[in-house]
Amino acid sequence: MKSTLFAAALAAAAATGAAAAPEKYMLDASHSQILFDYNHLGFSTTWGMFSGFEGEIMFDQENPAASSVNVSMPLNMMFTGWQARFDHFMTKDFFDATEDETVSFSSTAIEVTGDSTAKITGDLTLNGVTKPVVLDAKLNQTGEHPMAKKPWAGFDATATVLRSDFNLGQFAPFVSDEVNIKISIEAMKADS
């Protein structure tokens, strides 16, 4: 089987035996973040973050390609470090967002590329637009969580998206169209 280590990681290190059906792992919202950055007029790199989001990983150990990842978060959970910037992002220049608007990612394919790496293709829905995105994912660690005493896993991933693909291209190219995304998540095996 291609990349047994990464397959085991997606399963969050199931304690024993091979599972014949997908197992559910929930994201640990308190230890999962999405960072984004973009170039501002060539003078600086501006950063933002999402935290406190929800999601799950379903993993089929016999067929890792049948696994899936689903994540969603309220747009208003975005942190920009400056209230005036956040307020501007919520205007018609960018999101023109309602209070309950969400951002979501749903995987459509997982290709294991190495012992601790994979490409996760999925649909990113942002600003009412859905586009395919490929995440370059890396396993950080799997094992029993020392305090929770249950299977746990940690992953990092990166991607680059174009703001204009999601009707958010205001001020491009002066403010870069490209937005770099860095993701770090922890996931715990769901209770039966």
N, C-alpha and C positions, 0 to 999 in steps of 0.2 A: 504494500500500500504506500502510495506516495506521501512522504513526509509524515511519518507516524507521530513525531514530536509535536508538530503544529496541530495535527488532528486531535491529539490528546489535550492540547492547550484550549482549543475551541470548546472541548467538552469540559473545560475547567478541571481537568485531572480527576475524572471519575475514579472513585476509590478502588474498585475492583471490577474485573471482568469486562467483556465487550458488550456494549449496549446495542440492541437491535433496532431501537427506535430513538428518535430525537429526544434529547433531554433539555430542559429549560434552565437557563441561567439568567438572572436578573442583574442589571447594572447597579452598582453601588453608587447612588447619586452623589454621596458626600465625597467620593474619591474619583470622580470622572469629570473631565473638563475638555472643552473644545476651545482652542485658541485660534484667532485669525489675525492676519496682518496684511497691510498694504502700504505701498509707497505713497507718501504725501508730497507731491510737487517736486520730488527729487531731493527734498531737504531732510526728510525723516521717515522712519517706519512707524506706523501707527498700529497699535495692538488693541484687540478686544477679546472677550471671553464669554462663553456660555458655560454654566454650571448648574447642577441640580436637576438634570434632565432624567428622563425615564427611558428604559429600553430593555430588550431581551435578546439573548442568543439562543437559537434552537440548533442543536448539533446532533447529527447522525454519524456515529463513530464508524459504522460500516461503509458509509458513503458520504465523506466530508463535503462533496460538492452539493449535497442536498441540504446542507446547513443553511441557516439564515440569520440575519441581524436586522433588528428594527429599533429605531431610536426616534424619539420626538421630544420637542421642548417648546415652551412658550417663547415667542419672539421677545417678549418683555423681560425675559431672564438674561438678555444680553447685557454685558457690563463693558462700558467703553472707557471708564476712568474719568470721564468728564460729562456731567449731566447735560450740558448744552449740546455736546456731540450726540449723545443718545437721543435727545429731543429732536435734533435735526434728522437723524436717521428715521425717526417715526413720521416725518412729514411727507408731503407729496413729492419732494425731491428724491426720496428713496422708497421706503416701504409703504407709506400712507396706511399704517397698520392699525387694525382694530386691537382691542385689549386682549382678545382671546386667540389671536393669530399664532399659528405654530410653524415650526420648521421640522421637517422629518426626513429620515433616510431609511429606505427599505432595500435590502440587498436583493439582487436578482441572480447573482452567480458568485461563487467563491472558487478561485484557482489557487491551489497550494503551489508555491514557487520554491520552497526550500524548507529546511528543518524548522525554521522559526519565522517564516515569512509567507505572505499570501497577497493576492490581489483580490479585493472585494469590490465587485461592480454592483452598483445599485442606483436607485432613483432618489435624487435629492429634490425635495419640494421646498421651495423658498419663494416668498413673495407671490404665491399663487401660480408659480411656474414649476414644472417637473422636468428635470434633465438628468441624463445618466452621468454618473461620477464614478471614478475608479480610485479606491483607497489603497495605498501601499501599506499593508499592515505587518506588524512585527510582534511576536510573542515576547513579553518581558519576563514572566514567571508564572508558574502554576504550583499548586500545592494546597495543603490545609491551612486555612487562615488561623494564625496563632490565638486569636481571641474568639472568633466566631465558631471555630472547630468544625468547619465544613469546607468542601472544595471551593477554591477561589482561583481566579485567573486575572492577569493584567496584560493589556495590549496597548501599543502605540500605533498610530496611523497618520499618514500625511496625504494631502491632495492639494491641487490647485484648481480653482474655478474662476471663470470670468463673470464679473458682476453684470455685464451687459447681457449675458445669457438669461439672467433672471430679472430683466427690466430694471436694473439698479445701476446703470452705467453713467449716471450724472457725473459731470466734470472729468470724464475720461477723455484723453489719455493723461491729463495733468495729474489727476489722482489715479493711480494705476487701476486698470481694468482687472488685472490679476489679483486674486486674493489667495494667500497661502493659508492652509488649514492644518493645524496640528491637533491630534486627538490623543488623549490618554484615558483609558478606562479600566476599572476593576469590575469583575462580574462574579456573583456568588450563585451556587447551585440553589435553585428554587426549592422551597419545601414541598414535599409531595402532597 
